[in-house]
Amino acid sequence: MVLRLTKNLHTRVVDEKQRIIGLYNPIRGHHFAFIKEEVLNHLKEGNVQETKELESLIENNFLVQNDFSEEEYFNLFKKNLDREIHLMYLLLTQDCNLICGYCFEDLDKRVKGKMSKEVADKAIDYFFNVSKPKRKIIFYGGEPLMDKEVFLSAVRKIKSKETEYKDATEISMVTNGTLIDDEIAIFIKENKVKTAISIDGPQKIHDRARKNISGRGSYNNAIRGYNLLKDIGANPSISCTVGKHNTYNLGEVADFFINELKPCGIGFNFMIEKELSENSLGIDIENATKAVLSASEMLRKNGIYEDRIMRRLDSIINNKVHLKDCAAYGNQIVVRYDGIIGPCHAFSASEKYFETEVLSKDVSIDNNSFEIWANRSQLNNPDCKDCAAILLCGGGCAYNSFINTGDLNSKDTQICTHAKMLIDYV
């Protein structure tokens, strides 16, 4: 039997003195091994024979038969790239009462329009018609609570559809927290709306980027809203954007979350790209990943779930593939404030890929835009076929790819680096 190293091998020196190399490969599971550098070099030269010493490497597919096709193996997973709709974003408005420095919206062209109750009702009806169970609806913006009455009405509408369909729907909201009042807090708890509040750290860090329209920091109002929910047992989580304003203070941020805010969970979100020449808060992905890995470990040791790292670690620990990191690739619809439907909220302001209107009699998402997005996958990208992280990266962010290359289907190099650094960490 002629053997060779898999093409999708990832290596890292884990012991400089002893010259021990850590290996990872994704063939038939997530596999790790540790061997001497001289043995690896020997294998790279093609001097491979089936021996007892190499038994484990063969068993775990670091060494495969010479005629084994990695490409054919990964193609088997394409059948798992389902196109069932489970998620809807309702963008109640693209307007916001804050002017965060890293916002991907063009602040000078921010649309003031808000969603009407009619549009919200039609969107919810349409979503239930085209979606499958395990439904989830996320209220988003802009700042969704700038459209308070429609938010209240839409949640009630969703609850009525739950009764009609006899199927629970997860309702979530991402908000800056500054507009939460007693009425909203009680409503959120009573209707079990999972609420994530955007907080980027203690006041001096948070206020560096998250300012109101008068240029003042939003921390005090965000924390007031957070505490209103916390005090009545609504269990808010935290959405923390990682940018230049807090990357190098993320340990301090994590400590603040652990000891002061005590959230039910946290999601560290790498700042969505803008044109890099315009982006004063853009991240260095290597430093940001190191910071998030360290902060996530702090949180985990204190019993706080952090989604950014754990959703991939969970795949490794439980030997699952992580094919999609974003539901925009065939599993979600986004309804803009004016009723126009698209696949990704990051494109909502530019109107690219937003084509269909929920108020139309022949409303449908069977169009070219959704076909393009449903087919976007690392499994369909020739540049990814030899990558070790192909079953772990989730495909990255299409918006980042588009901003950096003009091509929706190009690699998101930010997530390429992040995923490989997570492998190194493991």
Beta strands, then each sheet from edge to edge (+ up, - down):
strand 1: 3-5
strand 2: 10-15
strand 3: 20-25
strand 4: 31-36
strand 5: 63-65
strand 6: 85-91
strand 7: 131-140
strand 8: 169-175
strand 9: 194-198
strand 10: 237-242
strand 11: 265-270
strand 12: 305-306
strand 13: 332-335
strand 14: 340-342
strand 15: 356-357
sheet 1: 1+ 5-
sheet 2: 2+ 3- 4+
sheet 3: 12+ 11+ 10+ 9+ 8+ 7+ 6+ 13+ 14- 15+
end
